[in-house]
Amino acid sequence: MQRKLRFTPTAAGVLKELENNPAFASILRQVRKTLGYLETNPRHNSLQTHKHIALSMRYKKEIFEAYAQQNTSAAYRVFWRYEDDEKDNKENRIPVITVIAITPHPD
C-alpha cells in the first residue's frame, strides 16, 4: 500500500540542501531511495528500521529510524513516525508517515 509522506520543516530543509549541492548527489540518491521504501514498505530489510527509544520517549510518540547509508562515517539516517490515516475523495484510506529528520549519524 502506498503511503503519503509529509516532511517537517527541518527534514524538508535538509532534503532541499542535499538537492541544491552537487557534492551531495550520492547521498541524495540514497536518501531518495530510502524515502521510496518508506512510501511502499517501511519495514523493507535494507532500511533496518527500528524504534528510536530516546526520541520516542521525548516526543511521547513512536519514532523510527531508517538507514539511508550503512558502513560509512556519519551515515545518513531518516527519522519518521506514523500519523493518523487520511481518506481521499472516494473514502479510501491513505496511510501517512511524517519524516521528522534526515541527518548524518554522529560518529
C-alpha positions in Angstrom: 0.0 0.0 0.0 1.4 3.4 -1.0 1.9 5.8 1.9 1.8 9.6 1.8 5.0 11.2 3.1 4.9 14.5 4.9 8.0 16.4 5.9 8.7 18.6 8.9 10.3 22.0 8.0 13.6 20.6 9.4 13.5 17.5 7.1 12.3 19.4 4.1 15.2 21.9 4.6 17.8 19.2 4.7 16.4 17.5 1.6 16.5 20.8 -0.2 20.1 21.3 0.9 21.0 17.9 -0.5 19.2 18.7 -3.8 21.0 22.0 -4.2 24.5 20.8 -3.6 26.1 18.7 -6.3 28.7 17.4 -3.7 25.8 15.5 -2.1 24.5 13.8 -5.2 25.3 10.3 -4.0 23.8 11.0 -0.5 20.7 12.5 -2.2 20.2 9.3 -4.3 20.4 7.1 -1.2 18.1 9.3 0.8 15.5 9.3 -2.1 15.8 5.5 -2.3 15.1 5.3 1.5 12.1 7.7 1.1 10.8 5.5 -1.7 11.0 2.4 0.5 9.2 4.3 3.3 6.3 5.0 0.9 6.0 1.4 -0.2 7.3 -0.7 2.7 8.7 0.9 5.8 9.8 -2.5 7.0 12.0 -3.2 4.0 15.1 -5.1 5.1 17.6 -2.7 3.7 16.2 0.2 5.8 17.0 -1.7 9.1 14.0 0.2 10.6 13.8 0.2 14.3 12.2 2.2 17.1 14.3 5.0 18.4 13.7 4.7 22.2 15.1 8.1 23.3 13.2 10.1 20.7 10.0 8.1 21.3 10.2 9.0 25.0 11.0 12.6 24.3 8.1 13.1 21.8 5.7 10.7 23.5 5.1 9.0 20.1 6.8 6.1 18.5 9.7 7.5 16.4 11.5 5.2 14.0 14.9 5.3 12.4 15.7 4.0 9.0 19.2 3.7 7.4 19.8 5.7 4.2 23.5 4.6 4.3 25.5 1.9 6.1 29.1 1.3 6.9 30.2 4.8 6.2 31.4 7.6 8.5 28.5 9.8 9.5 26.0 7.6 7.6 22.7 9.3 6.9 19.5 8.3 8.8 15.9 9.2 8.3 13.7 9.6 11.4 10.0 9.2 11.0 6.7 8.4 12.6 3.3 7.1 11.7 0.4 9.5 11.6 -3.4 9.0 11.5 -4.6 7.8 8.2 -6.3 10.2 5.8 -9.1 9.5 3.3 -9.2 10.5 -0.3 -12.4 11.8 -2.1 -13.5 8.2 -2.6 -13.1 7.4 1.1 -10.1 5.2 0.5 -7.7 5.0 3.4 -4.3 6.6 2.9 -1.6 5.8 5.5 0.6 8.8 6.4 4.2 9.0 7.5 5.9 12.2 8.7 9.6 12.4 8.1 11.0 14.2 11.1 14.6 14.5 10.2 17.2 13.5 7.7 20.6 13.6 9.3 24.1 12.1 9.4 24.6 9.8 12.3 27.0 11.2 14.8 30.4 9.4 14.8 
